[in-house]
Amino acid sequence: MTRDQWPTANSGTGEPAASRGYSILMIASEAVPYAKTGGLADVAGALPPALALLGHQVTLVTPRYRGTLVREPSERFMFTVGRRPVTVSLVEDRLGDGVHVVLVDCPELFDRDHLYGAGDSDYPDNPRRFAVLVRAALEFAIRTGQRPDVVHSHDWQGGLAPVYLKTLYASHPALEGVPSVFTIHNLAYQGLFPPEWLQELDLGWDLFTIDELEYWGKLSLLKGGINFAELITTVSPSYAKEIQTPELGFGFDGILRRRARDLVGILNGIDTAAWNPLNDPHIPEPYGPEDLSGKAAAKRRLLETFALSRDDRASSRPLIGMVSRLIDQKGFDLIAEVAEELVRLDAGYVLLGTGEARYQDLWVGLAARFPDRIGVRIGFDERLAHLIEAGADIFLMPSRFEPCGLNQMYSLRYGTVPVVRATGGLDDTVRNWNGKARTGNGFKFKEASGSALLKTLCRALGVYNRPDDWRRLQSDGMAQDFSWEAAARQYVKAYERAIHAARAG
């Protein structure tokens, strides 16, 4: 891509930003299809194209990790971070229609075996690594004359973007007054480092205060993003409320309550092209809300894939699916509490995932005891994940906390009824079945206990035996709109608020 093909700057046109579309500089430490460890990558890969379809200009800046997009760089330049020079190259790409992607190539920082660290340990120079990412993004905007209307950064790795806009670049003519939006995907990851990093990041000790970057004697890059951004978003309305409580605030509840007026929950979307039972290449037959016969074919294939019994009784027995990390956060401790009661229910189970050895061993052991109706696959397989969503009757997600969650939305789209704990995005997307009114799209429980899980699952199994009610549940779920277009429109409103706040402030 040549310089004259880059998106043009919006500044100086004399035209209001909202009428011509915003120029958005987005900074993320991972993005599909370039790199992924979690939900952040899904958002960073899907939101920019959705914004572009609404008429906005988006430049996504993300690291070029090992093996990512092997292509000659378009430009190299140098700047200093903490009085140490760093040279970066820019590798360019396009994502969807109209999204300009800039991958920051700096082998000494990003050409590593893993994205953030090895095993349970972060790379010790992570503050420098992601400071360079943020600085490269801002320097890119300066060098190309593309003054953004808003900078949108994500999680602690992007937390320095709002800080630098208010400090290092506050008086720079190309970036002065540019507002920022900061998105929290998982508050549990807070970017905590020794305070000595301040000077290595070109920040003064005057910022090391309780109202700015200091958190229990450490430097918190997440706290920097929260305190310096014009607007903070997170990935579901319920999660935005939950993180302001001691139970799910991970020590940041007071910090977030102080900025409650500027905190907005926006539910993530899903890729409705990739997750669509009408044209999913991973399932045996297409199906949709009007004709669910293909779902029965998917169930038969799923039973066959896990080598479970496929006789008439097995086909009519409810099949419960799970695709998950096997950890406490996902509620596998609650499942373990009532595992013996679960296996006595008249239901089959299929599980795909990996995680803590104790939960892997539990489910492998259950499969060995009940090989005709419990199937387990340790690991991950995209094709099999789609088949489980299509072939299962019920999808179980008893998470202790879930900022947004995607699988419950996939399930609803595939006519697979979710049974979830009412937390975060699960609470926002699943509406509890009301037998009298015959409304709702799933089943949920509030108490984080195995007994509450078991009771709710039994309730779902009871409704499964009433075909007309079950069909109504499926139809309601399949009618929901979880597209990224709806989420993107909410982000545009957030950008508007941030821009107005910066002008007023």
Secondary structure, 3 states (H helix, E strand, C coil): CCHHHCCCCCCCCCCCHHHHCCEEEEECCCECCCECCCHHHHHHHHHHHHHHHCCCEEEEEEECCCCCCCCCCCEEEEEEECCEEEEEEEEEEEECCCEEEEEEECHHHHCCCCCCEECCEECCCHHHHHHHHHHHHHHHHHHHCCCCCEEEEECHHHCHHHHHHHCCCCCCCCCCCCCEEEEECCCCCCCEECCCHHHHCCCCHHHCCCCCCEECCEEEHHHHHHHHCCEEEECCHHHHHHCCCCCCCCCCHHHHHHCHHHEEECCCCECCCCCCCCCCCCCCCCCECCECHHHHHHHHHHHHHCCCCCCHHHHHCCEEEEEEEECHHHCHHHHHHCHHHHCCCCCEEEEEEEECHHHHHHHHHHHHHCCCCEEEEECCCHHHHHHHHHHCCEEEECCCCCCCCCHHHHHHHCCCEEEEECCHHHHHHCCECECCCCECCEEEECCCCHHHHHHHHHHHHHHHCCHHHHHHHHHHHHCCCCEHHHHHHHHHHHHHHHHHHHHHC
